[in-house]
Amino acid sequence: MRTITLVAGLLIAPLVLAQAQAPDVLVKNVTTEVVDLISKDKDIRAGDRGKLIQLIEAKVLPHFNFQSMTALAMGEGRYPGAEKFAEQVQYLVAYLDESLPQNHPFAAVRAMPAGPTAPQVWLLGSSDYSGALAAELGLRFAFAHFISAEGGDTVMRDYRRRYRPSGREPEPHALLCVFVICAQTAEEAERLTASISLRRLNMDYGVNAPVPNHEEAASYPYTEADLRRIAYHRRRVVAGTPESVRERLLELAAGYGADELMAITITGDYGSRLRSYELLAGAFELCQPG
């Protein structure tokens, strides 16, 4: 049975167990309990993924210490591999500015065709780490609201407060990256969000499938648990008419203290995606192609 295989796979994965009892005993006990519950639950056996997730959250996940797991897998410290990543960013900036140490293996490498300027460097993040690093290195920062709708305003404020001027950027510069769907009517905009909602739902369940088209999203048999997950993710989407989208984006920019906005749009077909960008450009009176 696919359901039992999924749960068993979680239990035998090389994770750090939060319980003091022997790992093999814990895995055996939890597996026995979960398989027994699944065998008695008709909804799960019929394919109710929402109830399966609830079961895993209640019976499996409490036995794992995810902080220790992350540290073990990625390195010590609060942020996995943070020191190495920061060093790599500094080397990248030095490479673009042609200021790498002479003994660096890439010191003699030149990007072609060459030009009189270097690209701007942005750090994109959905947590406080990238914001703090951008502030420390004197770089531009973009907060990924399309990934996380929580805490970004605090991250942006901290970025500005802790900013250290650099030769590249004397002043902090912040960008807010938002998922946007724009349509002629609010009803149409909501219809278009269904494809990305189902895509995110699939990702929650570990299903790496292409973005569904509108018909697939509309006909999907959503459970109550599915709808709760969709409502949770919906906070990351700004959808509506051009006027309402513009108003909401300006509200977000002000709340986050963003100097710029970046819009990301994914729908179930290319035409509606292109039209969303066109309507958004019109709402902000941006230059249209000649």
C-alpha positions in Angstrom: 0.0 0.0 0.0 1.4 3.4 -1.0 0.2 5.1 2.2 2.0 2.6 4.5 5.1 2.8 2.3 5.2 6.6 2.7 4.9 6.5 6.5 7.5 3.7 6.8 9.9 5.7 4.6 9.6 8.6 7.0 10.4 6.4 10.0 13.5 4.7 8.6 15.0 7.8 7.1 18.4 8.7 8.6 17.1 11.4 11.0 18.1 12.4 14.5 15.5 11.1 16.9 14.2 13.3 19.7 13.4 10.4 22.0 15.9 8.8 24.4 14.9 5.2 23.6 16.9 3.2 21.2 16.2 4.2 17.6 15.3 0.7 16.4 12.8 0.3 19.2 11.2 3.7 18.6 10.9 3.0 14.8 9.4 -0.4 15.4 6.9 0.9 18.0 5.8 4.0 16.0 5.6 2.0 12.8 3.4 -0.6 14.4 1.1 2.0 15.9 0.8 4.0 12.6 0.2 1.0 10.4 -2.5 -0.2 12.9 -4.3 3.2 12.8 -4.1 3.3 9.0 -5.6 -0.2 8.7 -8.6 0.9 10.8 -9.2 4.3 9.0 -11.3 3.9 5.9 -10.7 7.5 4.8 -6.9 7.1 4.7 -7.1 3.8 3.0 -9.4 5.4 0.4 -6.7 8.1 -0.3 -7.5 11.0 2.0 -4.2 12.7 2.1 -5.3 15.3 4.5 -6.1 12.8 7.2 -2.8 11.0 6.4 -0.9 14.3 7.0 -2.7 14.8 10.3 -1.8 11.3 11.4 1.9 11.9 10.5 1.9 15.2 12.3 0.4 13.6 15.4 2.2 10.3 15.6 5.5 10.6 13.6 6.9 14.1 13.6 7.0 14.6 17.4 9.7 11.9 17.5 12.2 13.9 15.4 14.4 16.8 16.4 14.5 18.8 13.2 17.0 21.4 14.5 19.5 18.6 15.3 18.7 17.0 12.0 19.5 20.2 10.1 22.7 20.8 12.0 23.8 17.2 11.4 23.0 17.3 7.7 24.2 20.8 6.8 26.8 21.9 9.4 27.0 23.4 12.8 25.7 26.9 13.8 22.3 28.5 13.7 22.3 28.7 9.9 23.6 25.7 8.0 26.9 26.5 6.1 26.4 30.2 6.9 30.1 31.0 7.1 30.9 29.3 3.8 28.0 30.9 2.0 29.0 34.4 3.3 32.5 33.8 2.0 31.2 32.7 -1.4 29.1 35.8 -1.7 32.1 38.0 -0.9 34.2 36.2 -3.5 31.4 36.7 -6.1 31.2 40.4 -5.4 35.0 40.6 -5.6 35.0 38.7 -8.9 32.4 41.1 -10.4 34.4 44.1 -9.2 37.7 42.5 -10.4 39.2 42.7 -6.9 39.8 39.0 -6.1 43.1 38.2 -4.3 45.8 37.4 -6.9 46.2 33.9 -5.5 42.5 33.1 -5.9 42.0 30.4 -8.6 39.5 32.6 -10.4 41.5 35.8 -10.3 42.5 35.6 -13.9 39.1 34.6 -15.2 37.2 37.3 -17.1 33.6 37.4 -18.1 33.1 38.3 -21.7 32.0 40.5 -23.3 33.5 42.9 -20.8 31.8 46.2 -19.9 32.5 49.3 -17.8 30.0 48.3 -15.1 29.2 45.3 -12.9 25.8 43.8 -12.2 23.9 44.7 -9.0 24.1 42.0 -6.4 20.9 41.1 -4.5 20.5 38.6 -1.7 17.0 36.9 -1.9 15.6 35.3 1.2 12.5 34.4 3.1 14.0 34.5 6.6 16.3 36.8 8.6 19.5 35.2 7.6 19.8 36.7 4.1 18.6 40.1 5.3 21.3 40.1 8.0 24.0 39.0 5.6 23.0 41.6 3.0 23.2 44.3 5.8 26.6 43.0 6.9 28.1 43.0 3.4 26.4 46.2 2.3 24.4 44.6 -0.5 20.8 44.9 -1.8 18.2 42.7 -0.2 15.0 41.1 -1.7 12.4 39.5 0.6 10.6 36.5 -0.9 7.0 37.2 0.2 6.0 34.6 -2.4 7.7 32.0 -0.2 6.7 33.3 3.2 4.1 35.9 4.2 5.3 35.9 7.8 7.9 38.2 9.4 9.1 39.9 6.3 8.4 43.4 7.5 10.6 42.8 10.6 13.3 41.3 8.4 13.3 44.4 6.2 13.4 46.8 9.1 16.3 44.9 10.6 18.1 45.0 7.3 17.9 48.8 7.2 18.7 49.2 10.9 21.8 47.0 10.7 23.0 48.1 7.3 26.7 48.8 6.8 27.5 51.0 3.8 29.8 49.6 1.2 31.6 50.9 -1.9 28.9 49.3 -4.0 25.9 50.5 -2.0 26.2 53.5 0.2 22.6 53.1 1.3 20.3 50.1 1.9 18.0 49.1 -1.0 15.2 46.7 -0.4 12.8 44.9 -2.8 9.7 42.9 -2.0 9.0 40.0 -4.3 5.3 39.1 -4.4 3.2 36.5 -6.2 0.6 38.3 -8.2 -2.4 37.3 -10.4 -4.3 40.1 -12.1 -7.5 39.8 -14.1 -10.4 41.9 -15.4 -12.6 40.7 -12.6 -12.0 39.4 -9.1 -13.9 36.2 -9.9 -11.5 35.5 -12.8 -8.5 36.2 -10.7 -9.6 33.7 -8.1 -10.2 31.1 -10.8 -6.7 31.6 -12.0 -5.2 31.1 -8.5 -6.5 27.5 -8.4 -3.7 26.2 -10.5 -0.9 27.5 -8.2 -3.0 26.5 -5.2 -3.1 22.9 -6.3 0.6 23.0 -7.2 1.5 24.2 -3.7 -0.8 21.5 -2.2 1.0 18.9 -4.2 4.3 20.2 -3.0 3.0 19.9 0.6 2.3 16.2 0.0 5.6 15.6 -1.7 4.2 15.4 -5.2 6.6 17.0 -7.7 4.2 17.5 -10.6 3.9 20.3 -13.2 1.6 23.3 -12.6 -1.9 22.0 -13.3 -4.0 23.6 -15.9 -7.3 25.3 -15.0 -9.4 22.3 -15.8 -7.3 20.0 -13.6 -7.4 22.5 -10.8 -11.2 23.0 -11.0 -12.0 19.3 -11.1 -9.6 18.2 -8.3 -11.4 16.4 -5.4 -10.3 18.7 -2.5 -10.7 17.5 1.1 -11.4 19.8 4.0 -7.8 19.4 5.0 -6.7 20.4 1.5 -8.8 23.5 1.6 -7.2 24.5 4.9 -3.8 24.2 3.4 -4.8 26.2 0.4 -6.2 29.0 2.7 -2.9 29.0 4.6 -0.8 29.5 1.4 -3.3 32.0 0.0 -1.7 34.7 2.2 1.3 34.7 -0.2 -0.9 35.6 -3.2 -2.1 39.1 -4.3 -5.0 38.4 -6.7 -7.8 40.6 -8.0 -8.6 43.4 -10.5 -5.9 45.8 -11.6 -7.1 48.5 -9.2 -7.3 46.2 -6.1 -3.9 44.5 -6.9 -2.2 47.9 -7.2 -3.7 49.1 -3.9 -2.6 45.9 -2.1 0.9 46.0 -3.6 1.4 49.6 -2.6 0.1 48.7 0.9 2.6 45.9 1.2 5.5 48.0 -0.1 4.7 50.7 2.5 4.4 48.1 5.3 7.7 46.4 4.4 9.5 49.6 3.6 10.4 48.3 0.1 12.0 50.6 -2.5 10.9 48.3 -5.3 8.3 45.6 -6.0 8.8 42.5 -8.1 5.9 40.5 -9.4 5.9 36.7 -10.0 2.9 35.2 -11.9 2.2 31.5 -12.5 -1.1 30.3 -13.9 -2.4 27.3 -15.7 -1.7 28.7 -19.2 0.6 31.1 -20.8 -2.1 33.4 -22.2 -3.6 34.3 -18.8 -0.1 34.7 -17.3 0.8 37.2 -20.0 -2.5 39.0 -19.6 -1.9 39.3 -15.9 1.4 41.0 -16.5 -0.2 43.4 -19.0 -2.9 44.4 -16.7 -0.5 44.9 -13.8 1.8 47.1 -16.0 -1.3 49.1 -17.0 -2.3 49.6 -13.4 1.1 51.1 -12.6 1.2 53.0 -15.8 4.5 51.3 -16.9 5.8 51.7 -20.4 4.1 49.4 -22.9 6.0 47.8 -25.8 5.8 49.9 -28.9 
